[in-house]
Amino acid sequence: MLMVNRVRLIRSNRVHWIHIVSPTEDDIQFLRDNFQFHPLDLQDCINIAQRPKIESYDAYVFLILLFPYYVRHEKEIRPAEIDFFIGPDYLITVSDGKHPVLDQFFDDCLKSNIMRERYLDQTPAHLLYETLRRLQESVFPMLDHMSEDIGNIEHNIFSGHEKQMVGKILLIKRNIVNFRRIVNAHKSTLKKLVGVSIPGVFVLHPGLALYFGNIIDRTKDIWEILEILKETINAFQEANDSLISFKLNDAMRVLTAISVSILPATLVATIFGMNALGMPLVLHPYGFWILVVGMGLLVTGILAYFKKRNWL
């Protein structure tokens, strides 16, 4: 293995794999000095990419892909950028250091002779396929986790915890939107990659093209799963909002009925509170209790009427 700044290298008889994590200007200068890469491609390795892209030249193919990773302490899915330079006898991967799968695969190949013989003794395209396959496989546990979270939300919504689910629903919706944004252009970018043919540099024979086609098909599967998750969480959000509105309306109905039922008693109390001369029951020894009992019966009668009309 060769180490120059953050540049790590695995040599084999057929393929050299150069891996760079969180490149610095010195690392880019290393690539500039040892390879004839386009300056814009090297600049893309430092800048944060907004979307996948592919560029083909006479001597190499440059590929940018974004893969989702989960930030546990913020409960957010974010994009990790990985850049690929594919040449006749080398594969260069430039990572921002946020996705552990690529680093783990490189370390495994570095430590294991069996891994090196299996993945680095063919062509750069074979190594590229295995790298993309592993990165794609890392996506599915996140999809399964989001599906489980949505299932828990469904259970809590219909268990009377709909208010607590508002924030969790919005969190999952944000992660689904981020996920969709990250993998949105994967299919078209990989299709362009399969269509690239540079003799002596990058040519996919029919057998290997079939494997890349499988990656494209799985990209479609990922998108379909995200569509299902999006529709499901939208449906549960509507159900949650409806339950909250229903309970709010129900509470407002009860409060309104109580206010209306108390209104006649309040009116009676206000009238007798004027202390005008000649008012009945004012001088009666039990006048106060007669008024209290009368207002109680009045309120009870009104509430009973509301109950009979199913207004309560």
C-alpha positions in Angstrom: 0.0 0.0 0.0 1.2 3.5 -0.8 0.3 6.5 1.3 0.7 10.1 0.1 -1.2 12.5 2.3 -4.7 11.0 2.3 -4.0 8.9 -0.9 -4.1 5.1 -0.3 -3.3 2.6 -3.0 -3.8 -1.2 -3.4 -1.7 -2.7 -6.2 -2.6 -5.9 -8.1 -1.6 -7.6 -11.3 -4.6 -6.2 -13.2 -6.0 -3.2 -11.3 -4.6 -0.5 -9.1 -7.2 1.0 -6.6 -6.5 4.5 -5.3 -8.7 5.6 -2.6 -8.8 9.2 -1.2 -10.9 10.3 1.8 -11.8 14.0 2.3 -9.3 15.2 -0.3 -7.1 18.2 0.4 -5.5 20.4 -2.2 -2.3 18.3 -1.8 -4.3 15.2 -2.7 -5.7 16.8 -5.8 -2.2 17.9 -6.7 -1.1 14.3 -6.5 -3.8 13.3 -9.0 -2.9 16.3 -11.2 0.8 15.3 -11.2 0.3 11.6 -11.9 -2.8 11.6 -14.2 -4.0 13.7 -17.1 -7.4 14.4 -15.6 -9.5 17.4 -16.7 -9.2 20.3 -14.3 -12.9 20.6 -14.0 -13.1 16.9 -12.9 -10.4 17.5 -10.3 -12.3 20.6 -9.1 -15.5 18.6 -8.7 -13.6 16.3 -6.3 -13.3 19.2 -3.9 -16.6 21.0 -4.5 -19.8 19.6 -3.2 -21.8 18.1 -6.1 -25.5 18.8 -6.3 -26.4 15.8 -8.6 -24.8 12.8 -10.2 -22.9 13.2 -13.4 -20.8 11.3 -15.9 -18.1 12.5 -18.3 -16.2 10.2 -20.7 -12.8 11.1 -22.3 -10.3 9.2 -24.5 -8.3 8.0 -21.5 -10.8 7.7 -18.6 -14.4 8.0 -17.4 -15.3 10.3 -14.6 -18.4 9.5 -12.5 -20.1 11.3 -9.6 -22.7 9.5 -7.5 -24.5 10.5 -4.3 -25.5 7.9 -1.8 -27.7 8.5 1.3 -26.3 8.1 4.8 -28.0 8.5 8.2 -27.0 11.1 10.8 -28.1 9.4 13.9 -27.9 12.3 16.4 -30.0 14.5 14.1 -32.2 11.8 12.7 -31.6 13.0 9.2 -30.7 11.4 5.9 -28.0 13.3 4.0 -26.1 12.8 0.8 -22.5 11.4 0.7 -20.6 12.2 -2.5 -18.3 9.6 -4.2 -16.3 10.4 -7.3 -14.9 7.7 -9.6 -12.1 7.8 -12.1 -12.1 4.7 -14.3 -9.0 4.1 -16.4 -7.5 1.1 -18.4 -5.8 -0.4 -15.3 -7.0 1.7 -12.3 -10.0 2.8 -10.3 -9.7 6.0 -8.3 -12.4 6.7 -5.7 -12.6 10.0 -4.0 -14.9 10.1 -1.0 -16.0 12.8 1.4 -15.6 10.4 4.3 -19.3 10.3 5.2 -20.2 6.8 3.9 -18.5 3.9 5.8 -19.3 1.2 3.2 -16.7 2.3 0.7 -14.0 2.7 3.3 -14.8 -0.7 4.8 -14.6 -2.4 1.4 -11.2 -0.8 0.7 -9.9 -1.9 4.1 -11.2 -5.4 3.5 -9.4 -5.6 0.1 -6.3 -4.2 1.7 -6.1 -6.8 4.5 -7.3 -9.9 2.6 -5.5 -11.6 -0.2 -8.7 -13.5 -1.1 -10.6 -10.2 -1.5 -7.9 -8.7 -3.6 -7.7 -11.7 -5.9 -11.5 -11.8 -6.2 -12.1 -8.1 -7.0 -8.8 -6.6 -8.2 -7.6 -9.4 -10.6 -10.1 -8.7 -13.4 -10.8 -5.2 -14.8 -11.5 -1.8 -13.3 -15.1 -2.2 -14.4 -15.5 -5.4 -12.3 -14.2 -3.5 -9.3 -16.5 -0.6 -10.0 -19.5 -2.9 -10.2 -18.7 -4.5 -6.8 -18.2 -1.0 -5.3 -21.6 0.2 -6.6 -23.3 -3.0 -5.6 -22.1 -2.6 -2.0 -23.0 1.0 -1.9 -26.5 0.2 -3.2 -27.0 -2.6 -0.7 -26.4 -0.2 2.1 -29.5 1.7 1.0 -32.0 -1.0 1.8 -31.5 -1.1 5.6 -32.4 2.6 5.7 -35.5 1.9 3.7 -36.5 -1.0 6.1 -35.9 1.3 9.0 -38.1 4.0 7.6 -40.8 1.4 6.9 -40.6 0.2 10.5 -40.9 3.9 11.7 -44.0 4.4 9.6 -45.5 1.1 11.1 -44.9 2.5 14.6 -46.5 5.8 13.6 -49.6 3.9 12.4 -49.9 2.1 15.7 -49.5 5.2 17.8 -52.0 7.2 15.6 -54.7 4.7 16.3 -53.7 4.3 20.0 -54.6 7.9 20.9 -51.1 9.4 20.5 -51.8 11.4 17.4 -50.5 14.7 18.8 -47.1 13.2 19.6 -46.9 11.8 16.0 -47.0 15.2 14.2 -43.3 15.9 14.6 -42.3 12.3 13.8 -44.4 12.3 10.6 -42.8 15.5 9.4 -39.3 14.0 10.2 -40.0 10.9 8.1 -41.4 13.0 5.3 -38.3 15.1 5.3 -36.1 12.0 5.1 -38.1 10.6 2.3 -37.8 13.8 0.3 -34.0 13.9 0.9 -33.7 10.2 0.0 -35.6 10.8 -3.3 -33.5 13.8 -4.1 -30.3 11.8 -3.6 -31.2 8.8 -5.8 -33.3 10.7 -8.3 -30.7 10.7 -11.1 -29.0 7.3 -10.4 -30.9 5.4 -13.0 -30.2 7.8 -15.9 -26.5 8.2 -14.9 -25.9 4.5 -14.7 -27.6 4.0 -18.0 -25.2 6.4 -19.6 -22.3 4.6 -17.9 -23.4 1.3 -19.5 -23.6 3.0 -22.8 -20.0 4.2 -22.6 -17.5 2.4 -24.8 -13.9 3.5 -25.0 -11.7 0.7 -26.5 -8.8 -0.1 -24.3 -10.1 2.0 -21.4 -13.7 1.1 -20.5 -15.8 -1.5 -22.4 -18.5 -3.6 -20.7 -18.7 -7.0 -22.3 -22.2 -8.5 -22.4 -21.8 -10.5 -19.2 -20.7 -7.5 -17.1 -23.3 -5.2 -18.8 -25.9 -7.6 -17.4 -24.6 -7.1 -13.9 -24.7 -3.3 -14.3 -28.3 -3.7 -15.7 -29.1 -5.5 -12.4 -27.9 -2.4 -10.5 -30.1 -0.2 -12.7 -33.1 -2.5 -12.0 -32.5 -2.3 -8.3 -32.3 1.5 -8.6 -35.9 1.3 -10.0 -36.9 -0.9 -7.0 -35.5 1.7 -4.6 -37.5 4.4 -6.3 -40.7 2.3 -6.2 -40.1 1.6 -2.5 -39.7 5.4 -1.9 -42.9 6.1 -3.8 -44.8 3.6 -1.6 -43.3 5.1 1.6 -44.2 8.6 0.4 -47.8 7.6 -0.3 -48.1 5.7 3.0 -46.8 8.5 5.2 -49.0 11.0 3.3 -52.0 8.8 4.0 -51.1 8.5 7.7 -50.6 12.3 8.0 -54.1 12.9 6.6 -55.5 10.3 9.0 -53.6 11.9 11.9 -54.7 15.4 11.0 -58.3 14.2 10.7 -58.2 12.6 14.1 -56.7 15.7 15.7 -59.4 17.8 14.0 -62.2 15.5 15.1 -61.1 15.5 18.7 -60.7 19.3 18.6 -64.2 19.7 17.1 -65.6 17.3 19.6 -64.1 19.3 22.5 -65.4 22.5 21.0 -68.9 21.0 20.7 -68.9 20.0 24.4 -67.6 23.4 25.5 -70.2 25.2 23.3 -73.0 23.0 24.7 -71.9 23.7 28.3 -71.7 27.5 27.6 -75.2 27.5 26.0 -76.6 25.5 28.9 -75.1 27.9 31.5 -76.3 31.0 29.7 -79.9 30.9 31.0 -78.7 30.4 34.6 -76.3 33.3 34.1 -79.1 35.5 32.9 -81.3 34.6 35.9 -78.5 35.3 38.3 -77.9 38.7 36.6 -81.5 39.7 36.8 -81.8 38.8 40.5 -78.5 40.6 41.1 -80.0 43.9 40.3 -81.7 44.0 43.7 -84.7 46.0 42.3 -87.7 46.6 44.6 -90.6 44.1 44.3 -88.5 41.3 42.8 -89.9 37.8 43.8 -88.1 35.6 46.2 -85.9 38.5 47.4 -87.5 38.5 50.9 -88.3 34.8 51.0 -86.3 33.0 53.7 -85.3 30.2 51.2 -85.2 32.4 48.2 -81.5 31.8 47.5 -81.8 28.1 47.6 -84.9 28.2 45.5 -82.9 30.1 42.8 -80.0 27.8 43.0 -82.2 24.7 42.7 -84.1 26.3 39.8 -81.0 27.3 37.9 -79.6 23.8 38.5 -82.8 22.2 37.1 -82.7 24.6 34.1 -79.1 23.7 33.2 -79.8 20.0 33.7 -82.9 20.2 31.5 -80.9 21.9 28.7 -78.1 19.4 28.9 -80.6 16.5 28.8 -82.2 18.1 25.7 -78.8 18.3 24.0 -78.1 14.7 25.0 -81.4 13.6 23.5 -80.6 15.4 20.2 -77.1 13.8 20.2 -75.4 17.1 20.4 -73.3 15.9 23.3 
